[in-house]
Amino acid sequence: MAESPKETDSSSLMESILGLLRIRVKRGVNLAVRDVRSSDPYVVVKMGKQKLKTRVIKKDVNPEWNEDLTLSVTDPSVPIKMVPELPVPDAFSVLC
């Protein structure tokens, strides 16, 4: 019985994985205020085509996530980018 293309793709991906990288996102300290008095921050972690993010913590410039994000490592030379995101509210949400 022949393997389906989907099974072949997933098995070749599993063979190319060198390992897993777990990143613990602990907290943010004194983040910029993007709303009137606070922010709704989250963290984005990117490595190659992978993109993971933490949950949003509403109205907090000193958020505590304590979340683990896990990336699959296929090439150890690919850089990891970790960025706190502070969404800018739209005019409607500021006026409400």
URGIJO-V600886 format. One record per residue. RES is the residue in one small letter. PHI is phi in degrees with one decimal (none if undefined). D_FIRST is the distance of its C-alpha to the first C-alpha in Angstrom with 1 decimal. Layout:
BEGIN
res: {RES;RES}
phi: {PHI;PHI}
d_first: {D_FIRST;D_FIRST}
END
This chain:
BEGIN
res: {m;a;e;s;p;k;e;t;d;s;s;s;l;m;e;s;i;l;g;l;l;r;i;r;v;k;r;g;v;n;l;a;v;r;d;v;r;s;s;d;p;y;v;v;v;k;m;g;k;q;k;l;k;t;r;v;i;k;k;d;v;n;p;e;w;n;e;d;l;t;l;s;v;t;d;p;s;v;p;i;k;m;v;p;e;l;p;v;p;d;a;f;s;v;l;c}
phi: {none;-80.0;-76.6;-74.1;-57.0;-65.0;-64.5;-64.2;-61.4;-70.5;-70.9;-70.2;-65.2;-62.5;-69.9;-87.3;-74.6;-83.8;173.6;-116.2;-116.8;-100.7;-116.4;-97.8;-96.0;-87.4;-162.5;-118.8;-127.9;51.5;-70.1;-63.9;-84.8;-113.4;-112.1;-58.0;-128.9;-153.8;-145.3;-120.6;-79.3;-151.5;-117.5;-112.4;-117.5;-124.2;-148.5;59.8;-87.5;-84.8;-144.1;-125.0;-143.3;-80.0;-73.5;-82.5;-109.8;-73.2;48.6;-150.6;-93.2;-130.4;-73.2;-123.2;-92.2;49.0;-115.7;-102.4;-115.6;-119.2;-110.8;-89.9;-97.8;-111.2;-142.8;-66.9;-88.7;-74.8;-71.5;-107.6;-118.6;-124.0;-132.6;-73.8;-106.3;-124.5;-58.2;-88.0;-68.3;-79.2;-60.2;-63.6;-68.6;-72.9;-78.4;-77.9}
d_first: {0.0;3.8;6.6;9.3;12.7;14.3;12.3;12.8;16.4;17.2;15.8;17.9;20.7;20.7;20.9;23.8;25.8;28.8;30.0;31.4;35.0;36.8;39.9;42.5;44.6;47.8;50.5;52.5;56.2;58.7;56.3;57.8;59.0;57.3;58.7;62.3;62.4;58.8;55.2;51.7;49.9;46.3;44.6;41.8;39.8;37.9;35.9;34.1;32.1;32.3;35.2;36.2;39.4;41.6;43.0;46.2;49.4;52.0;55.6;55.6;56.6;55.9;52.5;50.6;46.8;45.8;42.1;39.3;37.0;33.9;32.6;29.6;31.0;29.0;32.2;35.4;37.6;36.7;39.8;39.9;42.2;43.7;46.1;48.1;48.0;51.2;50.7;53.7;54.6;55.2;58.8;58.1;57.0;60.0;62.4;61.1}
END
